[in-house]
Amino acid sequence: MQRKGLISVNKQELVTTISKLTGITQKTVNAIITVTLEEITETVAEGDKVVLVGFGSFERKNRSAREGRNPKTGEVMEIPARQVPAFSAGKLFKDAVASGKFPEENRVDYHKRLHQS
C-alpha cells in the first residue's frame, strides 16, 4: 500500500491489500480483522492492556472530572470523570512514521512464507 499525503485508508482497502499480499481470501482476511478489532475492544473495555510488540499498546485510562464551559452559552459546567481508550505507539511504528517509510529489514514476504514447503 504505497500512499502519500493525507489519504485515509479504510477497512476494505486494508482487506484488499492484505489479501493480495498473503493470498488469503478477502472474506477470511475481513473475518480476521473483524475478530481482532473485537477482541482488542473487549479486552480494553474490561480494563486489560493489549500489547502488539513493535506496533503499540491499547489500554483503558481514567480521565478525571474537570470544569468546562458550554461553547454556546459560556456557562461553567462540570465534565464528569470517565474511562477512555488510549493507544501508545511502539518503537517500530514510531520509527516508521518518523522516517516516512516502513523499514525494509522488518518487512515480511508473506507470499513466499505461505508457499514454502
C-alpha positions in Angstrom: 0.0 0.0 0.0 2.0 2.9 -1.3 0.3 6.2 -0.3 1.4 9.8 0.1 -0.2 12.7 1.8 -3.4 13.0 3.8 -5.2 9.9 2.4 -7.4 7.9 4.7 -7.3 4.1 4.4 -10.5 2.2 5.2 -11.0 -1.3 6.4 -11.9 -2.6 2.9 -8.7 -1.2 1.4 -6.7 -3.0 4.2 -8.6 -6.2 3.5 -7.8 -6.0 -0.2 -4.1 -5.2 0.3 -3.7 -8.0 2.9 -5.5 -10.4 0.7 -3.2 -9.6 -2.2 0.0 -9.8 -0.1 -0.9 -13.1 1.6 -3.0 -15.0 -0.9 -5.7 -15.4 1.7 -9.3 -14.7 0.5 -10.8 -11.3 1.2 -13.6 -13.0 3.2 -11.1 -14.7 5.5 -9.0 -11.5 5.9 -12.1 -9.5 6.7 -13.1 -12.0 9.4 -9.6 -12.0 10.9 -9.6 -8.2 11.1 -13.1 -8.0 12.5 -12.3 -10.6 15.2 -9.0 -8.9 16.0 -10.7 -5.5 16.5 -13.5 -7.0 18.5 -11.0 -8.8 20.8 -8.9 -5.7 21.3 -12.0 -3.6 22.1 -13.4 -6.2 24.5 -10.1 -6.7 26.3 -9.5 -3.0 26.8 -13.2 -2.4 27.8 -12.7 -5.0 30.6 -9.7 -3.0 31.8 -6.8 -5.1 30.4 -4.0 -4.0 28.2 -3.3 -5.3 24.7 0.4 -5.1 23.6 1.4 -5.7 20.0 5.2 -5.6 20.2 6.7 -3.1 17.8 3.3 -1.7 16.9 1.9 -0.4 20.2 -0.4 -1.0 23.1 -4.1 -0.3 23.8 -5.4 0.3 27.3 -8.1 2.0 29.2 -7.3 5.2 31.1 -9.2 7.2 33.6 -10.0 10.8 32.7 -10.6 12.9 35.8 -13.6 15.1 36.3 -13.0 18.7 35.2 -14.6 22.0 34.8 -15.5 23.1 31.3 -17.6 25.7 29.5 -20.7 25.4 27.4 -19.5 26.7 24.0 -22.9 28.2 23.2 -23.6 30.0 26.5 -20.1 30.2 28.1 -21.7 28.8 31.2 -19.3 26.8 33.5 -20.2 23.1 33.7 -18.8 20.0 35.4 -17.5 17.4 33.0 -17.7 14.0 34.7 -14.9 11.6 35.1 -14.9 8.8 32.6 -12.8 6.0 31.2 -11.3 6.4 27.7 -9.3 4.2 25.3 -5.6 5.1 24.9 -3.0 4.0 22.3 0.8 4.2 22.8 2.8 3.6 19.7 5.6 1.1 19.8 9.2 1.7 18.7 8.9 0.2 15.2 5.7 2.2 14.5 7.2 5.4 15.8 10.4 4.9 13.8 8.5 4.1 10.6 6.3 7.3 11.0 9.3 9.4 11.8 11.2 8.2 8.7 8.2 8.2 6.4 8.5 4.5 5.4 8.4 1.0 6.9 12.0 -0.4 7.3 12.6 -3.0 4.6 14.6 -5.2 7.0 11.4 -5.6 9.1 9.2 -6.4 6.1 8.0 -10.0 5.7 7.5 -11.6 2.3 4.1 -13.2 3.3 3.5 -14.8 -0.1 6.9 -16.6 -0.1 6.4 -17.6 3.6 3.0 -19.0 2.9 4.1 -21.1 0.0 7.3 -22.6 1.5 7.3 -26.3 1.9 
